[in-house]
């Protein structure tokens, strides 16, 4: 039986994100907590309200 493939996404401005989506950004990994569209306010670790939308993962 083949192994499940892990798909990594790079965070992008303007892209829609949903809870459970996992992205890489600023040399870290993040999991989406709330549905939103990526912009300067929601950018992981850099945006004004990023911690409302993302949580760091290992």
N, CA, C and O atoms as a Tinker XYZ file with bonds, in Angstrom:
   232  protein
     1  N      0.843000   -1.176000    0.000000    73     2
     2  CA     0.000000    0.000000    0.000000    64     1     3
     3  C      0.894000    1.246000    0.000000    63     2     4     5
     4  O      1.797000    1.344000    0.830000    81     3
     5  N      0.664000    2.192000   -0.906000    73     3     6
     6  CA     1.515000    3.392000   -0.959000    64     5     7
     7  C      1.295000    4.292000    0.251000    63     6     8     9
     8  O      0.204000    4.344000    0.818000    81     7
     9  N      2.358000    5.001000    0.632000    73     7    10
    10  CA     2.274000    5.927000    1.761000    64     9    11
    11  C      1.491000    7.176000    1.358000    63    10    12    13
    12  O      1.460000    7.549000    0.186000    81    11
    13  N      0.872000    7.804000    2.324000    73    11    14
    14  CA     0.181000    9.068000    2.062000    64    13    15
    15  C      1.224000   10.137000    1.766000    63    14    16    17
    16  O      2.236000   10.234000    2.461000    81    15
    17  N      0.982000   10.929000    0.746000    73    15    18
    18  CA     1.921000   11.986000    0.390000    64    17    19
    19  C      1.584000   13.256000    1.160000    63    18    20    21
    20  O      0.417000   13.620000    1.307000    81    19
    21  N      2.610000   13.912000    1.641000    73    19    22
    22  CA     2.427000   15.171000    2.356000    64    21    23
    23  C      2.599000   16.294000    1.345000    63    22    24    25
    24  O      3.618000   16.368000    0.659000    81    23
    25  N      1.619000   17.155000    1.255000    73    23    26
    26  CA     1.683000   18.278000    0.328000    64    25    27
    27  C      1.943000   19.542000    1.130000    63    26    28    29
    28  O      1.181000   19.875000    2.038000    81    27
    29  N      3.002000   20.234000    0.802000    73    27    30
    30  CA     3.341000   21.479000    1.503000    64    29    31
    31  C      3.007000   22.654000    0.596000    63    30    32    33
    32  O      3.317000   22.639000   -0.595000    81    31
    33  N      2.389000   23.646000    1.154000    73    31    34
    34  CA     2.051000   24.849000    0.410000    64    33    35
    35  C      2.854000   26.013000    0.950000    63    34    36    37
    36  O      3.116000   26.096000    2.149000    81    35
    37  N      3.237000   26.901000    0.073000    73    35    38
    38  CA     3.900000   28.128000    0.481000    64    37    39
    39  C      2.812000   29.185000    0.650000    63    38    40    41
    40  O      1.922000   29.295000   -0.193000    81    39
    41  N      2.875000   29.959000    1.727000    73    39    42
    42  CA     1.880000   31.001000    1.950000    64    41    43
    43  C      1.915000   31.994000    0.801000    63    42    44    45
    44  O      2.988000   32.387000    0.342000    81    43
    45  N      0.732000   32.401000    0.336000    73    43    46
    46  CA     0.629000   33.360000   -0.763000    64    45    47
    47  C     -0.397000   34.432000   -0.432000    63    46    48    49
    48  O     -1.468000   34.143000    0.102000    81    47
    49  N     -0.057000   35.661000   -0.755000    73    47    50
    50  CA    -0.995000   36.778000   -0.605000    64    49    51
    51  C     -2.120000   36.606000   -1.626000    63    50    52    53
    52  O     -1.855000   36.301000   -2.789000    81    51
    53  N     -3.367000   36.797000   -1.207000    73    51    54
    54  CA    -4.507000   36.696000   -2.108000    64    53    55
    55  C     -5.136000   35.316000   -2.195000    63    54    56    57
    56  O     -6.207000   35.166000   -2.783000    81    55
    57  N     -4.496000   34.308000   -1.623000    73    55    58
    58  CA    -5.026000   32.944000   -1.667000    64    57    59
    59  C     -5.994000   32.726000   -0.505000    63    58    60    61
    60  O     -5.812000   33.289000    0.574000    81    59
    61  N     -7.026000   31.907000   -0.730000    73    59    62
    62  CA    -7.974000   31.577000    0.328000    64    61    63
    63  C     -7.465000   30.426000    1.174000    63    62    64    65
    64  O     -6.926000   29.457000    0.638000    81    63
    65  N     -7.626000   30.513000    2.485000    73    63    66
    66  CA    -7.181000   29.472000    3.413000    64    65    67
    67  C     -8.344000   29.017000    4.283000    63    66    68    69
    68  O     -9.224000   29.804000    4.631000    81    67
    69  N     -8.331000   27.739000    4.626000    73    67    70
    70  CA    -9.390000   27.120000    5.417000    64    69    71
    71  C     -8.786000   26.427000    6.629000    63    70    72    73
    72  O     -7.621000   26.029000    6.594000    81    71
    73  N     -9.566000   26.276000    7.711000    73    71    74
    74  CA    -9.049000   25.599000    8.903000    64    73    75
    75  C     -8.439000   24.240000    8.556000    63    74    76    77
    76  O     -9.031000   23.441000    7.829000    81    75
    77  N     -7.252000   24.001000    9.089000    73    75    78
    78  CA    -6.539000   22.758000    8.826000    64    77    79
    79  C     -5.513000   22.858000    7.717000    63    78    80    81
    80  O     -4.645000   21.991000    7.612000    81    79
    81  N     -5.582000   23.903000    6.872000    73    79    82
    82  CA    -4.566000   24.093000    5.831000    64    81    83
    83  C     -3.217000   24.313000    6.499000    63    82    84    85
    84  O     -3.117000   25.008000    7.510000    81    83
    85  N     -2.184000   23.714000    5.923000    73    83    86
    86  CA    -0.832000   23.856000    6.461000    64    85    87
    87  C      0.052000   24.504000    5.412000    63    86    88    89
    88  O      0.042000   24.110000    4.246000    81    87
    89  N      0.816000   25.503000    5.836000    73    87    90
    90  CA     1.680000   26.236000    4.919000    64    89    91
    91  C      3.063000   26.423000    5.527000    63    90    92    93
    92  O      3.251000   26.311000    6.739000    81    91
    93  N      4.017000   26.708000    4.664000    73    91    94
    94  CA     5.351000   27.098000    5.082000    64    93    95
    95  C      5.530000   28.579000    4.791000    63    94    96    97
    96  O      5.152000   29.060000    3.723000    81    95
    97  N      6.112000   29.304000    5.751000    73    95    98
    98  CA     6.346000   30.738000    5.565000    64    97    99
    99  C      7.363000   31.203000    6.596000    63    98   100   101
   100  O      7.279000   30.840000    7.769000    81    99
   101  N      8.317000   32.002000    6.157000    73    99   102
   102  CA     9.372000   32.531000    7.028000    64   101   103
   103  C     10.111000   31.408000    7.757000    63   102   104   105
   104  O     10.377000   31.505000    8.955000    81   103
   105  N     10.437000   30.351000    7.028000    73   103   106
   106  CA    11.183000   29.193000    7.545000    64   105   107
   107  C     10.483000   28.474000    8.690000    63   106   108   109
   108  O     11.143000   27.823000    9.499000    81   107
   109  N      9.166000   28.579000    8.775000    73   107   110
   110  CA     8.384000   27.872000    9.786000    64   109   111
   111  C      7.164000   27.253000    9.127000    63   110   112   113
   112  O      6.851000   27.547000    7.974000    81   111
   113  N      6.467000   26.381000    9.879000    73   111   114
   114  CA     5.242000   25.756000    9.390000    64   113   115
   115  C      4.073000   26.273000   10.217000    63   114   116   117
   116  O      4.190000   26.485000   11.424000    81   115
   117  N      2.940000   26.471000    9.542000    73   115   118
   118  CA     1.766000   27.060000   10.174000    64   117   119
   119  C      0.517000   26.278000    9.802000    63   118   120   121
   120  O      0.433000   25.714000    8.711000    81   119
   121  N     -0.458000   26.245000   10.715000    73   119   122
   122  CA    -1.758000   25.631000   10.439000    64   121   123
   123  C     -2.836000   26.701000   10.595000    63   122   124   125
   124  O     -2.853000   27.451000   11.572000    81   123
   125  N     -3.733000   26.754000    9.611000    73   123   126
   126  CA    -4.816000   27.737000    9.618000    64   125   127
   127  C     -5.833000   27.410000   10.708000    63   126   128   129
   128  O     -6.224000   26.255000   10.875000    81   127
   129  N     -6.260000   28.440000   11.454000    73   127   130
   130  CA    -7.259000   28.271000   12.509000    64   129   131
   131  C     -8.639000   28.771000   12.081000    63   130   132   133
   132  O     -9.649000   28.326000   12.625000    81   131
   133  N     -8.695000   29.696000   11.107000    73   131   134
   134  CA    -9.956000   30.337000   10.730000    64   133   135
   135  C     -9.933000   30.667000    9.234000    63   134   136   137
   136  O     -8.906000   31.095000    8.706000    81   135
   137  N    -11.071000   30.467000    8.552000    73   135   138
   138  CA   -11.173000   30.760000    7.121000    64   137   139
   139  C    -10.850000   32.233000    6.865000    63   138   140   141
   140  O    -11.358000   33.119000    7.551000    81   139
   141  N     -9.991000   32.483000    5.860000    73   139   142
   142  CA    -9.623000   33.852000    5.518000    64   141   143
   143  C     -8.904000   33.893000    4.178000    63   142   144   145
   144  O     -8.579000   32.858000    3.598000    81   143
   145  N     -8.663000   35.100000    3.701000    73   143   146
   146  CA    -7.869000   35.313000    2.498000    64   145   147
   147  C     -6.541000   35.915000    2.931000    63   146   148   149
   148  O     -6.503000   36.842000    3.740000    81   147
   149  N     -5.451000   35.381000    2.385000    73   147   150
   150  CA    -4.123000   35.853000    2.763000    64   149   151
   151  C     -3.885000   37.295000    2.336000    63   150   152   153
   152  O     -4.056000   37.633000    1.165000    81   151
   153  N     -3.496000   38.134000    3.267000    73   151   154
   154  CA    -3.127000   39.514000    2.968000    64   153   155
   155  C     -2.124000   39.995000    4.018000    63   154   156   157
   156  O     -1.686000   39.211000    4.860000    81   155
   157  N     -1.763000   41.264000    3.972000    73   155   158
   158  CA    -0.726000   41.762000    4.871000    64   157   159
   159  C     -1.147000   41.680000    6.333000    63   158   160   161
   160  O     -0.286000   41.629000    7.212000    81   159
   161  N     -2.442000   41.665000    6.616000    73   159   162
   162  CA    -2.914000   41.587000    8.004000    64   161   163
   163  C     -2.826000   40.164000    8.549000    63   162   164   165
   164  O     -2.592000   39.975000    9.743000    81   163
   165  N     -3.012000   39.150000    7.678000    73   163   166
   166  CA    -3.060000   37.755000    8.132000    64   165   167
   167  C     -1.779000   36.976000    7.827000    63   166   168   169
   168  O     -1.730000   35.768000    8.058000    81   167
   169  N     -0.749000   37.639000    7.316000    73   167   170
   170  CA     0.508000   36.951000    6.988000    64   169   171
   171  C      1.104000   36.333000    8.253000    63   170   172   173
   172  O      1.300000   37.030000    9.248000    81   171
   173  N      1.399000   35.008000    8.221000    73   171   174
   174  CA     1.927000   34.339000    9.418000    64   173   175
   175  C      3.153000   35.041000    9.994000    63   174   176   177
   176  O      4.106000   35.331000    9.271000    81   175
   177  N      3.126000   35.303000   11.258000    73   175   178
   178  CA     4.184000   35.906000   12.072000    64   177   179
   179  C      4.475000   37.364000   11.736000    63   178   180   181
   180  O      5.165000   38.029000   12.508000    81   179
   181  N      3.986000   37.879000   10.633000    73   179   182
   182  CA     4.304000   39.245000   10.241000    64   181   183
   183  C      3.091000   40.173000   10.230000    63   182   184   185
   184  O      3.232000   41.372000   10.467000    81   183
   185  N      1.916000   39.638000    9.962000    73   183   186
   186  CA     0.712000   40.456000    9.857000    64   185   187
   187  C      0.223000   40.960000   11.207000    63   186   188   189
   188  O      0.569000   40.417000   12.256000    81   187
   189  N     -0.577000   41.998000   11.157000    73   187   190
   190  CA    -1.096000   42.633000   12.364000    64   189   191
   191  C     -1.919000   41.671000   13.222000    63   190   192   193
   192  O     -1.811000   41.695000   14.448000    81   191
   193  N     -2.744000   40.820000   12.590000    73   191   194
   194  CA    -3.613000   39.894000   13.326000    64   193   195
   195  C     -3.297000   38.436000   13.012000    63   194   196   197
   196  O     -4.195000   37.596000   13.062000    81   195
   197  N     -2.058000   38.115000   12.692000    73   195   198
   198  CA    -1.713000   36.766000   12.239000    64   197   199
   199  C     -2.078000   35.693000   13.249000    63   198   200   201
   200  O     -2.489000   34.601000   12.855000    81   199
   201  N     -1.938000   35.973000   14.549000    73   199   202
   202  CA    -2.177000   34.935000   15.560000    64   201   203
   203  C     -3.655000   34.568000   15.704000    63   202   204   205
   204  O     -3.976000   33.567000   16.344000    81   203
   205  N     -4.551000   35.352000   15.125000    73   203   206
   206  CA    -5.967000   34.981000   15.096000    64   205   207
   207  C     -6.249000   33.950000   14.004000    63   206   208   209
   208  O     -7.267000   33.259000   14.045000    81   207
   209  N     -5.345000   33.848000   13.028000    73   207   210
   210  CA    -5.577000   33.002000   11.865000    64   209   211
   211  C     -4.636000   31.807000   11.753000    63   210   212   213
   212  O     -4.962000   30.836000   11.070000    81   211
   213  N     -3.481000   31.856000   12.404000    73   211   214
   214  CA    -2.466000   30.806000   12.254000    64   213   215
   215  C     -1.938000   30.339000   13.598000    63   214   216   217
   216  O     -1.869000   31.110000   14.555000    81   215
   217  N     -1.562000   29.059000   13.659000    73   215   218
   218  CA    -0.837000   28.560000   14.827000    64   217   219
   219  C      0.406000   27.835000   14.318000    63   218   220   221
   220  O      0.335000   27.127000   13.314000    81   219
   221  N      1.537000   27.999000   14.991000    73   219   222
   222  CA     2.768000   27.324000   14.567000    64   221   223
   223  C      2.665000   25.822000   14.803000    63   222   224   225
   224  O      2.076000   25.381000   15.790000    81   223
   225  N      3.239000   25.042000   13.897000    73   223   226
   226  CA     3.292000   23.588000   14.044000    64   225   227
   227  C      4.721000   23.128000   13.821000    63   226   228   229
   228  O      5.540000   23.866000   13.274000    81   227
   229  N      5.019000   21.912000   14.243000    73   227   230
   230  CA     6.374000   21.365000   14.070000    64   229   231
   231  C      6.544000   20.763000   12.714000    63   230   232
   232  O      7.619000   20.256000   12.394000    81   231
